[in-house]
Amino acid sequence: MKLLTFSLELFKKFPGLFALNVFLMIGAGLLEMVSVFAIAPIIDVFLHSDLSNVSSATKIFMNFMEVFDISTTKINFMIILLVCVALQSIFVVLARYAIIQTKYAVLKDLFADVFSSFFNASWHFFSRGNKGTLLNTFSREMGVIGDAFGKIGGLISDVIRLLFYLAVPFCISWKVTFISIGLSLFCSIPLLFLGRINYRLGQKNTSTANKMTEVIQESFGLAKVILGYGNQRQSMVELDKAFDQHREVTVKKQALDKVTSKIFEPFGWAAILLTIYVSLEGLTVPIADVAIIVYALLRCVPLIGNISAQNNALVGFFPSYEQVIKLKEQAKQDEQKTGVSPFSQLKKSIEFKGVDFSYQNCSPVLEDINAIIEQGKTVAFVGESGAGKSTLIDLLIGFYEPCNGTVTVDGIPLLEYDIISFRKKIGFVPQDSILFNDTIRSNLLWSHEKSTEEAVVDTCKLANAHDFIMEMPDGYDTLVGDRGVRLSGGQRQRIALARALLRNPELLILDEATSSLDSQSETLIQEAIERIA
């Protein structure tokens, strides 16, 4: 049922691609069936050179050749078989190519949809979530879903081919066909119970992958602390433990996926041998027809095994898909609230009116805050660590909503504005100024990509950043490294300040911009702030 629901959702999004896939699969299956029937006249023409007492399949081919005035010779029968096989191979290649194309179209759509859902959510979604799970969702689980779609394509293809192969013996002897189908279905019953096992293994596979990604992400994020404390061994122990848990369940799951088709093979051969015996001894089917039946059934055995294996593997993929959907739903529940009024300019003031705030299941952080920030004025909020200064800024930017009270901009509640248009007019420098792994110029232009080179240089001079940038070998084209690790704290902070200024904001927010800097860097930042004011 889950597989059907998933397939229908994909069909609604990509009807054209699905129709093309099905057309190519049916074409390949039809040509494959004709190729099987084309074996009969070759057998008959060698057994009965005068083409008397031939099978019904051979008679059909003879009638077809007569219509197109083709002589019924051994060479012509062979040519027809080769043409059918060649055309069938072309259709199979095209069908597989279409499946791969559709797989990546689906994957791209899913990536964009999930990524957009995450970044349309409020900051609360990221602050309460597990970064390891989020990263694993994009680094692994999306790939699992893409592979699952490839398996769905393969499953549909195999089912279509199986139906055409079963049509071959059915056309010759429906009794033989029903016997072989009944035996095959009976032999497949034990394989159905493997689905539940595979689903449980899929759940464990996803959860252990989340944990392993979490350990890796934390280790890289806290590399400086780990090295500083000399605790590399402890981190390795945690990674080994997470990897072993993931490996144990992955080995079981992959082994089960691989052996499912082989488990069916002995039962399939038993069904074929019994069918041959019944055809020759009990139903007196002609040898050429028996050859076609046996060939068709021989092709059916691996197909049935593959179908069972693919079905079980798809059951194991659903935990990955369920995790993606669950995160999407969480992001939708935490969707950023916003109004429709565009914000263009701060005309009067920003005001906090009786604002209370507390984080979930925590004691109040802010209580009855009343403050006015007038346009053109510099306002400082002072307090000890943990007093709620950063929380106040988060409320001002719209990351959180007050539990009580309101934040107004020019007398209008903040969330009645289009929050994106409001944030576009803000220059924000957080406590820990993080830069993108790119050049200094790209980091600056990220905030206002249409800025001229002159504006970039002037802004950096204003932020006391131009001189140290020009001292670097590549100047503004210097790579800053991951999170700006190649620069000092003071240099990162000044570039972050320049980045905030470059968009010429209506409101410049500095969240303790000098709290973690040395005295010289602090002096340079303060000079820049005074110059800006």
HUGIVEN-V508641 format. One line per field, one symbol per residue. psi: psi as a letter, one per 20 degrees, with the letter a starting at -180 (. if undefined). A space follows every 10 residues. Layout:
psi->???
This chain:
psi->ggggggghgh hhhmhghggg ggghgggggg hhghhghihg hgghhhhnhj kqlrrhghhg hggghhhjlp qmrgghgggg ghgggghhgg hgghghghgg ghghgggggg ggggggggji rrhhghhiro hgggghghhg hghggghhhh hgghggghgg gggghhhghh hgohggghgh ggggghhigh hhihggghgg hgghgghhhg gghggggggh hkggggghik khgghhgggg gggggggghg ggghghhhig hhhhghhghg ggghggghgh ghilpqgghh gggggghhhh ghgggggggh ghhhhihhhg ghgghghghg hhhkppqqai pqphqohfrp ppolpqpqrp krqpgpplpp qpoqpiqppp pprrpjijgh hgghhhijhr qqhqaqpqok ippgjiqohg hghhjqppor gnopqqmarg ghhgihhnij qrhghggggh ghjkhgghgi iqhjcijppi rpjkhiqrgh gghhhhghgh hhjmqhpopo nlijhkqrhg hgggghgggg gg.
